[in-house]
Amino acid sequence: MEFQYPTHFVTLVTIFLFLFKKFKTSKAKNLPPGPWKLPVIGNLHQVIGPLPHRGFKELAKKHGPIMHLQLGEISLMVVSSSKVAAQALKTNDICLADKPQQLLTEIILENCRDFVFARYGDYWRQMRKICTLEMLSVNKVKSFRSIREDESWHLIDTVQKSLGSPINMSEKFAELSYNITSRAAIGKRGDKEVIEMVEDIAYWAAGFFINDLFPSVKFLSVLNGMKPALKKIRRKIDHIFKEIIDEHKEKLASREKGVAVDTQDEDLVDVLLRVNETQRLQFPINDTDIQAITLDMLTAGTDTSTTVLEWAMSALMKHPRVMKKAQDEVRELLKGKEKVTEIDIVGQLSYLKLVIKETLRLHTPLPLLVARECRKECEIEGYTIPEKTKLLVNVWAIGRDPDYWVDAETFIPERFENSSLDFSGTNFDYLPFGAGRRMCPGINFGIAGVELPLAQLLYHFNWKLPNDTKPDDLNMEESFGATNKRKQNLVLVPALPRSL
């Protein structure tokens, strides 16, 4: 969510806005406290920066766990504590069940015909039911086991060819996640055209763009190039998905003619077509809906898994004690195996699970949960939250809150031993996937794509940093984008262990 344009451009636009528009301030009383505001731009000057979640945390130290910011025309509340997050995402979950509509969702997702950004209502409820019971159910995620195993083995083969040489693991994790998600979603590995499409969408989804902060000033989206760029991506999406959906419709037609097709081999496009054909839906699923829902999977599924793998491996390299303990556990369980499968590790590797949990606490993929929008006026911590107000929950700050977490800035997987904390969103001190009605529906899918490859990498190889870099010197800086990735690629040197 970094602001994407230089200061001189902001200044120029500010002048235009003074000439063409009268600045409006919220007339609501009893708003949460917040920093001082400038005319027109409000608090933009205080949030411009590469890591907004860190900036919000610093502002919260002064202004409190819920604060009000004015970003151009947008009234924004930022929540930075578990107590206030519970009031927002549990007590007022229905009031805050909408997602803001932006130019990107309007063009790329055809007015939010997806699941993540769809307006709260009957269409969203229908799609949530389909996601929960059909697309991302526990059984459906299990059915993708062979895909995860194939792609994880491919990763191991690739690393094997680079023994003793530096290898860019950030790139390898991205390739792994692209291929797993693409095969599960559309039935084939992520080719160059699909990957470029996903990366283009991720770029425009990653920042504060000035046209979204001043939505009434329509020419801004043309002036900054966003609208033409999104329309170009939209045309690319139509081209790519026409072929994909046509192929899947042919498969469905074959099944209807009596040709046996195993539903265990269905990808997510298959599921949507089958559900539309066999169930009486209030809102029939058309090709545009399939595009939007599949794009949710391709973008969110890929970036999240990549980011977790990257940070988990980084944390293990940074903390040799944790690495040894995790490797000892993996190698004790899998000793003598040439190929590791999910069946080999299911219900096992309790310490590796703690490593993943701690990674999600300290390096949560989405440090700021996808924004909510207030459907009707409500109250949080005694303050008024007006209708149409946007709300962000800083889960990165909550995960590092020293009032709850001992040694909050230190990577300690053991903190989760004998703890009931999980990913379900019921404990608001730990919200890597959000909470409430609009929490991430792909938790099972995401975690399944992390545990197996991580276990295999620890089992098959020993690891060191290149150029005799010491663990303490490993750069752990972030780079904010669609997800919170490493600023520098993770480059490691693999070696074979003496014995397994």
Contacts in CASP RR format, 6 or more apart in sequence:
PFRMAT RR
TARGET T0000
AUTHOR 0000-0000-0000
METHOD contacts of the structure
MODEL  1
MEFQYPTHFVTLVTIFLFLFKKFKTSKAKNLPPGPWKLPVIGNLHQVIGP
LPHRGFKELAKKHGPIMHLQLGEISLMVVSSSKVAAQALKTNDICLADKP
QQLLTEIILENCRDFVFARYGDYWRQMRKICTLEMLSVNKVKSFRSIRED
ESWHLIDTVQKSLGSPINMSEKFAELSYNITSRAAIGKRGDKEVIEMVED
IAYWAAGFFINDLFPSVKFLSVLNGMKPALKKIRRKIDHIFKEIIDEHKE
KLASREKGVAVDTQDEDLVDVLLRVNETQRLQFPINDTDIQAITLDMLTA
GTDTSTTVLEWAMSALMKHPRVMKKAQDEVRELLKGKEKVTEIDIVGQLS
YLKLVIKETLRLHTPLPLLVARECRKECEIEGYTIPEKTKLLVNVWAIGR
DPDYWVDAETFIPERFENSSLDFSGTNFDYLPFGAGRRMCPGINFGIAGV
ELPLAQLLYHFNWKLPNDTKPDDLNMEESFGATNKRKQNLVLVPALPRSL
1 52 0 8 1.000
1 206 0 8 1.000
1 207 0 8 1.000
1 208 0 8 1.000
1 368 0 8 1.000
1 480 0 8 1.000
1 481 0 8 1.000
2 48 0 8 1.000
2 49 0 8 1.000
2 50 0 8 1.000
2 51 0 8 1.000
2 52 0 8 1.000
2 206 0 8 1.000
2 207 0 8 1.000
2 208 0 8 1.000
2 480 0 8 1.000
2 481 0 8 1.000
3 10 0 8 1.000
3 44 0 8 1.000
3 47 0 8 1.000
3 48 0 8 1.000
3 49 0 8 1.000
3 207 0 8 1.000
3 208 0 8 1.000
3 210 0 8 1.000
4 207 0 8 1.000
4 208 0 8 1.000
4 209 0 8 1.000
4 224 0 8 1.000
5 210 0 8 1.000
5 224 0 8 1.000
9 210 0 8 1.000
9 224 0 8 1.000
10 41 0 8 1.000
10 44 0 8 1.000
10 48 0 8 1.000
10 210 0 8 1.000
13 210 0 8 1.000
13 214 0 8 1.000
13 220 0 8 1.000
13 223 0 8 1.000
14 40 0 8 1.000
14 41 0 8 1.000
16 217 0 8 1.000
17 23 0 8 1.000
17 40 0 8 1.000
17 214 0 8 1.000
17 217 0 8 1.000
18 40 0 8 1.000
20 217 0 8 1.000
21 40 0 8 1.000
21 214 0 8 1.000
21 216 0 8 1.000
21 217 0 8 1.000
23 39 0 8 1.000
23 40 0 8 1.000
24 73 0 8 1.000
25 70 0 8 1.000
26 70 0 8 1.000
26 75 0 8 1.000
26 386 0 8 1.000
28 384 0 8 1.000
28 386 0 8 1.000
29 384 0 8 1.000
30 382 0 8 1.000
30 383 0 8 1.000
30 384 0 8 1.000
31 68 0 8 1.000
31 383 0 8 1.000
31 384 0 8 1.000
31 386 0 8 1.000
32 63 0 8 1.000
32 64 0 8 1.000
32 66 0 8 1.000
32 67 0 8 1.000
32 68 0 8 1.000
32 77 0 8 1.000
32 380 0 8 1.000
32 381 0 8 1.000
32 383 0 8 1.000
33 63 0 8 1.000
33 64 0 8 1.000
33 67 0 8 1.000
33 68 0 8 1.000
34 43 0 8 1.000
34 59 0 8 1.000
34 63 0 8 1.000
34 67 0 8 1.000
34 68 0 8 1.000
34 69 0 8 1.000
35 43 0 8 1.000
35 46 0 8 1.000
35 59 0 8 1.000
35 62 0 8 1.000
35 63 0 8 1.000
35 67 0 8 1.000
35 69 0 8 1.000
37 43 0 8 1.000
37 70 0 8 1.000
38 44 0 8 1.000
38 45 0 8 1.000
40 72 0 8 1.000
41 71 0 8 1.000
41 72 0 8 1.000
42 69 0 8 1.000
42 70 0 8 1.000
42 71 0 8 1.000
42 72 0 8 1.000
43 69 0 8 1.000
43 70 0 8 1.000
43 71 0 8 1.000
44 71 0 8 1.000
44 72 0 8 1.000
44 208 0 8 1.000
44 213 0 8 1.000
46 59 0 8 1.000
46 69 0 8 1.000
47 55 0 8 1.000
47 56 0 8 1.000
47 69 0 8 1.000
47 71 0 8 1.000
47 208 0 8 1.000
48 208 0 8 1.000
49 55 0 8 1.000
50 479 0 8 1.000
50 480 0 8 1.000
51 478 0 8 1.000
51 480 0 8 1.000
52 208 0 8 1.000
52 368 0 8 1.000
52 480 0 8 1.000
53 367 0 8 1.000
53 368 0 8 1.000
53 394 0 8 1.000
53 396 0 8 1.000
53 397 0 8 1.000
53 480 0 8 1.000
53 484 0 8 1.000
54 396 0 8 1.000
56 78 0 8 1.000
56 80 0 8 1.000
56 368 0 8 1.000
56 392 0 8 1.000
56 394 0 8 1.000
56 397 0 8 1.000
57 80 0 8 1.000
57 394 0 8 1.000
57 396 0 8 1.000
57 397 0 8 1.000
57 400 0 8 1.000
59 67 0 8 1.000
59 69 0 8 1.000
59 78 0 8 1.000
60 67 0 8 1.000
60 78 0 8 1.000
60 80 0 8 1.000
60 81 0 8 1.000
60 394 0 8 1.000
60 397 0 8 1.000
64 80 0 8 1.000
65 79 0 8 1.000
65 80 0 8 1.000
65 81 0 8 1.000
65 83 0 8 1.000
65 84 0 8 1.000
65 381 0 8 1.000
66 77 0 8 1.000
66 78 0 8 1.000
66 79 0 8 1.000
66 80 0 8 1.000
66 81 0 8 1.000
66 84 0 8 1.000
66 380 0 8 1.000
66 381 0 8 1.000
66 383 0 8 1.000
67 77 0 8 1.000
67 78 0 8 1.000
67 80 0 8 1.000
68 75 0 8 1.000
68 76 0 8 1.000
68 77 0 8 1.000
69 76 0 8 1.000
69 77 0 8 1.000
69 78 0 8 1.000
70 76 0 8 1.000
71 208 0 8 1.000
71 213 0 8 1.000
72 213 0 8 1.000
72 214 0 8 1.000
73 213 0 8 1.000
73 214 0 8 1.000
73 215 0 8 1.000
73 216 0 8 1.000
74 212 0 8 1.000
74 213 0 8 1.000
74 390 0 8 1.000
75 386 0 8 1.000
75 388 0 8 1.000
75 389 0 8 1.000
75 390 0 8 1.000
76 389 0 8 1.000
76 390 0 8 1.000
76 391 0 8 1.000
76 392 0 8 1.000
77 380 0 8 1.000
77 385 0 8 1.000
77 389 0 8 1.000
77 390 0 8 1.000
77 391 0 8 1.000
77 392 0 8 1.000
78 391 0 8 1.000
78 392 0 8 1.000
78 394 0 8 1.000
79 85 0 8 1.000
79 88 0 8 1.000
79 380 0 8 1.000
79 391 0 8 1.000
79 392 0 8 1.000
79 393 0 8 1.000
79 394 0 8 1.000
80 394 0 8 1.000
80 397 0 8 1.000
80 398 0 8 1.000
81 397 0 8 1.000
81 398 0 8 1.000
81 401 0 8 1.000
82 398 0 8 1.000
82 401 0 8 1.000
82 404 0 8 1.000
82 427 0 8 1.000
82 428 0 8 1.000
82 429 0 8 1.000
82 431 0 8 1.000
83 428 0 8 1.000
84 380 0 8 1.000
84 381 0 8 1.000
85 393 0 8 1.000
85 395 0 8 1.000
85 398 0 8 1.000
85 428 0 8 1.000
85 431 0 8 1.000
85 435 0 8 1.000
86 428 0 8 1.000
87 380 0 8 1.000
87 381 0 8 1.000
88 96 0 8 1.000
88 372 0 8 1.000
88 380 0 8 1.000
88 391 0 8 1.000
88 393 0 8 1.000
89 96 0 8 1.000
89 393 0 8 1.000
89 428 0 8 1.000
89 431 0 8 1.000
89 434 0 8 1.000
89 435 0 8 1.000
89 436 0 8 1.000
89 439 0 8 1.000
90 428 0 8 1.000
90 435 0 8 1.000
90 436 0 8 1.000
91 380 0 8 1.000
92 378 0 8 1.000
92 379 0 8 1.000
92 380 0 8 1.000
92 385 0 8 1.000
93 436 0 8 1.000
93 437 0 8 1.000
94 120 0 8 1.000
94 375 0 8 1.000
94 437 0 8 1.000
95 374 0 8 1.000
95 375 0 8 1.000
95 376 0 8 1.000
95 377 0 8 1.000
95 378 0 8 1.000
95 385 0 8 1.000
96 372 0 8 1.000
96 373 0 8 1.000
96 374 0 8 1.000
96 375 0 8 1.000
96 378 0 8 1.000
96 385 0 8 1.000
96 391 0 8 1.000
97 120 0 8 1.000
97 372 0 8 1.000
97 375 0 8 1.000
97 437 0 8 1.000
97 438 0 8 1.000
98 119 0 8 1.000
98 120 0 8 1.000
98 372 0 8 1.000
98 373 0 8 1.000
98 374 0 8 1.000
98 375 0 8 1.000
99 105 0 8 1.000
99 112 0 8 1.000
99 116 0 8 1.000
99 117 0 8 1.000
99 118 0 8 1.000
99 119 0 8 1.000
99 120 0 8 1.000
99 370 0 8 1.000
99 371 0 8 1.000
99 372 0 8 1.000
99 373 0 8 1.000
99 438 0 8 1.000
100 371 0 8 1.000
100 372 0 8 1.000
100 373 0 8 1.000
100 390 0 8 1.000
101 111 0 8 1.000
101 112 0 8 1.000
101 117 0 8 1.000
101 119 0 8 1.000
102 212 0 8 1.000
103 209 0 8 1.000
103 211 0 8 1.000
103 212 0 8 1.000
103 221 0 8 1.000
103 226 0 8 1.000
103 227 0 8 1.000
103 230 0 8 1.000
104 201 0 8 1.000
104 204 0 8 1.000
104 205 0 8 1.000
104 226 0 8 1.000
104 230 0 8 1.000
105 111 0 8 1.000
105 112 0 8 1.000
105 114 0 8 1.000
105 117 0 8 1.000
106 112 0 8 1.000
107 227 0 8 1.000
107 230 0 8 1.000
107 231 0 8 1.000
107 233 0 8 1.000
107 234 0 8 1.000
108 201 0 8 1.000
108 204 0 8 1.000
108 230 0 8 1.000
108 233 0 8 1.000
108 234 0 8 1.000
108 237 0 8 1.000
108 292 0 8 1.000
108 295 0 8 1.000
109 117 0 8 1.000
109 292 0 8 1.000
109 295 0 8 1.000
110 288 0 8 1.000
110 291 0 8 1.000
110 292 0 8 1.000
112 118 0 8 1.000
112 119 0 8 1.000
112 292 0 8 1.000
113 123 0 8 1.000
113 288 0 8 1.000
113 289 0 8 1.000
113 291 0 8 1.000
113 292 0 8 1.000
113 293 0 8 1.000
114 127 0 8 1.000
114 289 0 8 1.000
114 292 0 8 1.000
114 293 0 8 1.000
114 295 0 8 1.000
114 296 0 8 1.000
115 124 0 8 1.000
115 127 0 8 1.000
115 128 0 8 1.000
115 131 0 8 1.000
115 293 0 8 1.000
115 296 0 8 1.000
115 441 0 8 1.000
116 296 0 8 1.000
116 300 0 8 1.000
116 370 0 8 1.000
117 370 0 8 1.000
118 124 0 8 1.000
118 127 0 8 1.000
120 375 0 8 1.000
120 437 0 8 1.000
120 438 0 8 1.000
122 282 0 8 1.000
122 283 0 8 1.000
123 282 0 8 1.000
123 283 0 8 1.000
126 281 0 8 1.000
126 282 0 8 1.000
126 283 0 8 1.000
127 293 0 8 1.000
128 437 0 8 1.000
128 441 0 8 1.000
130 271 0 8 1.000
130 272 0 8 1.000
130 275 0 8 1.000
131 441 0 8 1.000
131 442 0 8 1.000
132 441 0 8 1.000
134 140 0 8 1.000
134 271 0 8 1.000
134 275 0 8 1.000
135 268 0 8 1.000
135 271 0 8 1.000
135 272 0 8 1.000
135 293 0 8 1.000
136 441 0 8 1.000
136 442 0 8 1.000
136 444 0 8 1.000
136 445 0 8 1.000
138 444 0 8 1.000
140 271 0 8 1.000
141 444 0 8 1.000
141 445 0 8 1.000
141 448 0 8 1.000
143 264 0 8 1.000
143 265 0 8 1.000
143 266 0 8 1.000
144 180 0 8 1.000
144 183 0 8 1.000
144 184 0 8 1.000
144 445 0 8 1.000
144 448 0 8 1.000
145 341 0 8 1.000
145 342 0 8 1.000
147 180 0 8 1.000
147 183 0 8 1.000
147 184 0 8 1.000
148 180 0 8 1.000
148 342 0 8 1.000
148 448 0 8 1.000
148 449 0 8 1.000
148 452 0 8 1.000
148 453 0 8 1.000
149 341 0 8 1.000
149 342 0 8 1.000
149 452 0 8 1.000
151 176 0 8 1.000
151 179 0 8 1.000
151 180 0 8 1.000
151 183 0 8 1.000
151 453 0 8 1.000
152 176 0 8 1.000
152 340 0 8 1.000
152 452 0 8 1.000
152 453 0 8 1.000
152 456 0 8 1.000
153 339 0 8 1.000
153 456 0 8 1.000
154 176 0 8 1.000
154 179 0 8 1.000
155 172 0 8 1.000
155 175 0 8 1.000
155 176 0 8 1.000
155 453 0 8 1.000
155 456 0 8 1.000
155 457 0 8 1.000
156 456 0 8 1.000
156 457 0 8 1.000
156 460 0 8 1.000
158 167 0 8 1.000
158 172 0 8 1.000
159 167 0 8 1.000
159 172 0 8 1.000
159 457 0 8 1.000
159 460 0 8 1.000
159 461 0 8 1.000
159 494 0 8 1.000
160 460 0 8 1.000
160 494 0 8 1.000
162 494 0 8 1.000
163 494 0 8 1.000
163 495 0 8 1.000
163 496 0 8 1.000
164 493 0 8 1.000
164 494 0 8 1.000
164 495 0 8 1.000
165 493 0 8 1.000
166 466 0 8 1.000
166 491 0 8 1.000
166 492 0 8 1.000
166 493 0 8 1.000
167 491 0 8 1.000
167 492 0 8 1.000
167 493 0 8 1.000
167 494 0 8 1.000
168 489 0 8 1.000
168 490 0 8 1.000
168 491 0 8 1.000
169 310 0 8 1.000
169 313 0 8 1.000
169 489 0 8 1.000
169 490 0 8 1.000
169 491 0 8 1.000
169 492 0 8 1.000
170 306 0 8 1.000
170 310 0 8 1.000
170 485 0 8 1.000
170 486 0 8 1.000
170 489 0 8 1.000
170 490 0 8 1.000
170 491 0 8 1.000
171 489 0 8 1.000
173 305 0 8 1.000
173 306 0 8 1.000
173 309 0 8 1.000
173 310 0 8 1.000
173 313 0 8 1.000
173 453 0 8 1.000
173 490 0 8 1.000
174 302 0 8 1.000
174 306 0 8 1.000
176 305 0 8 1.000
176 306 0 8 1.000
176 309 0 8 1.000
176 453 0 8 1.000
177 301 0 8 1.000
177 302 0 8 1.000
177 303 0 8 1.000
177 305 0 8 1.000
177 306 0 8 1.000
177 309 0 8 1.000
177 449 0 8 1.000
178 189 0 8 1.000
178 190 0 8 1.000
178 195 0 8 1.000
178 198 0 8 1.000
178 302 0 8 1.000
179 189 0 8 1.000
179 190 0 8 1.000
180 305 0 8 1.000
180 449 0 8 1.000
181 297 0 8 1.000
181 298 0 8 1.000
181 301 0 8 1.000
181 302 0 8 1.000
181 305 0 8 1.000
182 188 0 8 1.000
182 189 0 8 1.000
182 190 0 8 1.000
182 194 0 8 1.000
182 298 0 8 1.000
182 302 0 8 1.000
183 189 0 8 1.000
183 190 0 8 1.000
183 267 0 8 1.000
184 267 0 8 1.000
184 268 0 8 1.000
184 297 0 8 1.000
184 445 0 8 1.000
185 267 0 8 1.000
185 268 0 8 1.000
185 269 0 8 1.000
185 294 0 8 1.000
185 297 0 8 1.000
185 298 0 8 1.000
186 194 0 8 1.000
186 244 0 8 1.000
186 267 0 8 1.000
186 268 0 8 1.000
186 269 0 8 1.000
186 294 0 8 1.000
186 298 0 8 1.000
187 267 0 8 1.000
187 269 0 8 1.000
193 236 0 8 1.000
193 240 0 8 1.000
194 240 0 8 1.000
194 298 0 8 1.000
197 233 0 8 1.000
197 236 0 8 1.000
197 237 0 8 1.000
197 240 0 8 1.000
198 298 0 8 1.000
198 299 0 8 1.000
198 302 0 8 1.000
200 229 0 8 1.000
200 233 0 8 1.000
200 236 0 8 1.000
201 233 0 8 1.000
201 295 0 8 1.000
201 299 0 8 1.000
202 299 0 8 1.000
202 303 0 8 1.000
202 481 0 8 1.000
202 482 0 8 1.000
203 482 0 8 1.000
204 226 0 8 1.000
204 229 0 8 1.000
204 230 0 8 1.000
204 233 0 8 1.000
205 299 0 8 1.000
205 482 0 8 1.000
206 480 0 8 1.000
206 481 0 8 1.000
206 482 0 8 1.000
207 481 0 8 1.000
209 221 0 8 1.000
209 224 0 8 1.000
209 226 0 8 1.000
210 220 0 8 1.000
210 224 0 8 1.000
211 217 0 8 1.000
211 220 0 8 1.000
211 221 0 8 1.000
211 224 0 8 1.000
211 226 0 8 1.000
211 227 0 8 1.000
214 220 0 8 1.000
221 227 0 8 1.000
222 228 0 8 1.000
237 291 0 8 1.000
237 295 0 8 1.000
238 291 0 8 1.000
241 287 0 8 1.000
241 290 0 8 1.000
241 291 0 8 1.000
241 294 0 8 1.000
242 287 0 8 1.000
244 269 0 8 1.000
245 269 0 8 1.000
245 273 0 8 1.000
245 287 0 8 1.000
245 290 0 8 1.000
245 291 0 8 1.000
248 267 0 8 1.000
248 269 0 8 1.000
248 270 0 8 1.000
248 273 0 8 1.000
249 273 0 8 1.000
251 261 0 8 1.000
251 270 0 8 1.000
252 270 0 8 1.000
252 273 0 8 1.000
252 274 0 8 1.000
252 277 0 8 1.000
254 261 0 8 1.000
255 261 0 8 1.000
256 277 0 8 1.000
263 274 0 8 1.000
266 274 0 8 1.000
268 293 0 8 1.000
268 294 0 8 1.000
268 297 0 8 1.000
269 290 0 8 1.000
269 294 0 8 1.000
272 285 0 8 1.000
272 289 0 8 1.000
272 290 0 8 1.000
272 293 0 8 1.000
272 294 0 8 1.000
273 285 0 8 1.000
273 290 0 8 1.000
275 281 0 8 1.000
275 285 0 8 1.000
276 284 0 8 1.000
276 285 0 8 1.000
283 289 0 8 1.000
299 482 0 8 1.000
300 440 0 8 1.000
300 442 0 8 1.000
301 442 0 8 1.000
301 445 0 8 1.000
301 446 0 8 1.000
303 365 0 8 1.000
303 482 0 8 1.000
303 483 0 8 1.000
304 365 0 8 1.000
304 366 0 8 1.000
304 446 0 8 1.000
304 483 0 8 1.000
305 446 0 8 1.000
305 449 0 8 1.000
305 450 0 8 1.000
306 483 0 8 1.000
306 485 0 8 1.000
307 363 0 8 1.000
307 365 0 8 1.000
307 483 0 8 1.000
307 484 0 8 1.000
307 485 0 8 1.000
308 356 0 8 1.000
308 359 0 8 1.000
308 360 0 8 1.000
308 363 0 8 1.000
308 365 0 8 1.000
308 446 0 8 1.000
308 450 0 8 1.000
309 450 0 8 1.000
309 453 0 8 1.000
309 454 0 8 1.000
310 485 0 8 1.000
310 486 0 8 1.000
310 490 0 8 1.000
311 359 0 8 1.000
311 362 0 8 1.000
311 363 0 8 1.000
311 486 0 8 1.000
312 355 0 8 1.000
312 356 0 8 1.000
312 359 0 8 1.000
312 450 0 8 1.000
312 454 0 8 1.000
313 454 0 8 1.000
313 457 0 8 1.000
313 463 0 8 1.000
313 490 0 8 1.000
313 492 0 8 1.000
314 363 0 8 1.000
314 474 0 8 1.000
314 476 0 8 1.000
314 486 0 8 1.000
314 490 0 8 1.000
315 322 0 8 1.000
315 355 0 8 1.000
315 358 0 8 1.000
315 359 0 8 1.000
315 362 0 8 1.000
315 363 0 8 1.000
315 411 0 8 1.000
316 322 0 8 1.000
316 323 0 8 1.000
316 326 0 8 1.000
316 355 0 8 1.000
316 458 0 8 1.000
316 463 0 8 1.000
317 323 0 8 1.000
317 463 0 8 1.000
317 465 0 8 1.000
317 471 0 8 1.000
317 474 0 8 1.000
317 490 0 8 1.000
317 492 0 8 1.000
318 411 0 8 1.000
318 471 0 8 1.000
318 472 0 8 1.000
318 474 0 8 1.000
318 476 0 8 1.000
319 411 0 8 1.000
319 471 0 8 1.000
320 471 0 8 1.000
322 355 0 8 1.000
322 411 0 8 1.000
322 413 0 8 1.000
323 458 0 8 1.000
323 463 0 8 1.000
325 351 0 8 1.000
326 351 0 8 1.000
326 352 0 8 1.000
326 355 0 8 1.000
326 458 0 8 1.000
327 458 0 8 1.000
327 459 0 8 1.000
327 462 0 8 1.000
329 349 0 8 1.000
329 350 0 8 1.000
329 351 0 8 1.000
329 352 0 8 1.000
330 349 0 8 1.000
330 352 0 8 1.000
330 455 0 8 1.000
330 458 0 8 1.000
330 459 0 8 1.000
331 458 0 8 1.000
331 459 0 8 1.000
331 497 0 8 1.000
331 500 0 8 1.000
333 344 0 8 1.000
333 345 0 8 1.000
333 348 0 8 1.000
333 349 0 8 1.000
334 340 0 8 1.000
334 344 0 8 1.000
334 345 0 8 1.000
334 455 0 8 1.000
334 459 0 8 1.000
334 500 0 8 1.000
335 500 0 8 1.000
336 500 0 8 1.000
337 344 0 8 1.000
337 459 0 8 1.000
337 500 0 8 1.000
340 452 0 8 1.000
340 455 0 8 1.000
340 456 0 8 1.000
340 459 0 8 1.000
342 448 0 8 1.000
342 452 0 8 1.000
345 451 0 8 1.000
345 452 0 8 1.000
345 455 0 8 1.000
349 451 0 8 1.000
349 455 0 8 1.000
351 413 0 8 1.000
352 451 0 8 1.000
352 454 0 8 1.000
352 455 0 8 1.000
352 458 0 8 1.000
353 451 0 8 1.000
354 413 0 8 1.000
354 414 0 8 1.000
354 416 0 8 1.000
354 417 0 8 1.000
355 413 0 8 1.000
355 454 0 8 1.000
356 447 0 8 1.000
356 450 0 8 1.000
356 451 0 8 1.000
356 454 0 8 1.000
357 413 0 8 1.000
357 416 0 8 1.000
357 421 0 8 1.000
358 411 0 8 1.000
358 412 0 8 1.000
358 413 0 8 1.000
358 415 0 8 1.000
358 416 0 8 1.000
360 423 0 8 1.000
360 432 0 8 1.000
361 399 0 8 1.000
361 400 0 8 1.000
361 405 0 8 1.000
361 430 0 8 1.000
361 432 0 8 1.000
362 399 0 8 1.000
362 400 0 8 1.000
362 409 0 8 1.000
362 411 0 8 1.000
363 478 0 8 1.000
363 484 0 8 1.000
364 395 0 8 1.000
364 396 0 8 1.000
364 399 0 8 1.000
364 432 0 8 1.000
364 484 0 8 1.000
365 432 0 8 1.000
365 483 0 8 1.000
365 484 0 8 1.000
366 395 0 8 1.000
366 432 0 8 1.000
366 483 0 8 1.000
366 484 0 8 1.000
367 394 0 8 1.000
367 395 0 8 1.000
367 396 0 8 1.000
367 480 0 8 1.000
367 484 0 8 1.000
368 392 0 8 1.000
368 393 0 8 1.000
368 394 0 8 1.000
368 395 0 8 1.000
368 396 0 8 1.000
369 392 0 8 1.000
369 393 0 8 1.000
369 395 0 8 1.000
369 431 0 8 1.000
369 434 0 8 1.000
370 438 0 8 1.000
371 390 0 8 1.000
371 391 0 8 1.000
371 392 0 8 1.000
372 390 0 8 1.000
372 391 0 8 1.000
372 392 0 8 1.000
372 393 0 8 1.000
372 438 0 8 1.000
373 388 0 8 1.000
373 389 0 8 1.000
373 390 0 8 1.000
373 391 0 8 1.000
374 385 0 8 1.000
374 386 0 8 1.000
374 387 0 8 1.000
374 388 0 8 1.000
374 389 0 8 1.000
374 390 0 8 1.000
374 391 0 8 1.000
375 387 0 8 1.000
376 387 0 8 1.000
377 384 0 8 1.000
377 385 0 8 1.000
377 386 0 8 1.000
377 387 0 8 1.000
378 385 0 8 1.000
379 385 0 8 1.000
385 391 0 8 1.000
393 431 0 8 1.000
393 434 0 8 1.000
395 431 0 8 1.000
395 432 0 8 1.000
395 434 0 8 1.000
396 484 0 8 1.000
398 428 0 8 1.000
398 429 0 8 1.000
398 430 0 8 1.000
398 431 0 8 1.000
399 405 0 8 1.000
399 408 0 8 1.000
399 429 0 8 1.000
399 430 0 8 1.000
399 431 0 8 1.000
400 408 0 8 1.000
400 409 0 8 1.000
401 408 0 8 1.000
401 429 0 8 1.000
402 408 0 8 1.000
404 429 0 8 1.000
405 415 0 8 1.000
405 429 0 8 1.000
406 415 0 8 1.000
420 427 0 8 1.000
421 427 0 8 1.000
421 429 0 8 1.000
421 430 0 8 1.000
422 430 0 8 1.000
423 432 0 8 1.000
423 433 0 8 1.000
423 443 0 8 1.000
423 447 0 8 1.000
425 431 0 8 1.000
425 433 0 8 1.000
425 434 0 8 1.000
425 435 0 8 1.000
425 436 0 8 1.000
425 439 0 8 1.000
426 435 0 8 1.000
428 435 0 8 1.000
433 439 0 8 1.000
433 440 0 8 1.000
433 442 0 8 1.000
433 443 0 8 1.000
434 440 0 8 1.000
457 463 0 8 1.000
459 500 0 8 1.000
460 496 0 8 1.000
460 497 0 8 1.000
460 500 0 8 1.000
461 494 0 8 1.000
461 495 0 8 1.000
461 496 0 8 1.000
461 497 0 8 1.000
462 494 0 8 1.000
462 495 0 8 1.000
462 496 0 8 1.000
462 497 0 8 1.000
463 492 0 8 1.000
463 493 0 8 1.000
463 494 0 8 1.000
463 495 0 8 1.000
464 492 0 8 1.000
464 493 0 8 1.000
464 495 0 8 1.000
465 471 0 8 1.000
465 473 0 8 1.000
465 474 0 8 1.000
465 491 0 8 1.000
465 492 0 8 1.000
465 493 0 8 1.000
466 491 0 8 1.000
466 492 0 8 1.000
466 493 0 8 1.000
475 486 0 8 1.000
475 487 0 8 1.000
475 488 0 8 1.000
476 486 0 8 1.000
477 486 0 8 1.000
477 487 0 8 1.000
477 488 0 8 1.000
478 484 0 8 1.000
478 485 0 8 1.000
478 486 0 8 1.000
478 487 0 8 1.000
479 485 0 8 1.000
479 486 0 8 1.000
479 487 0 8 1.000
END
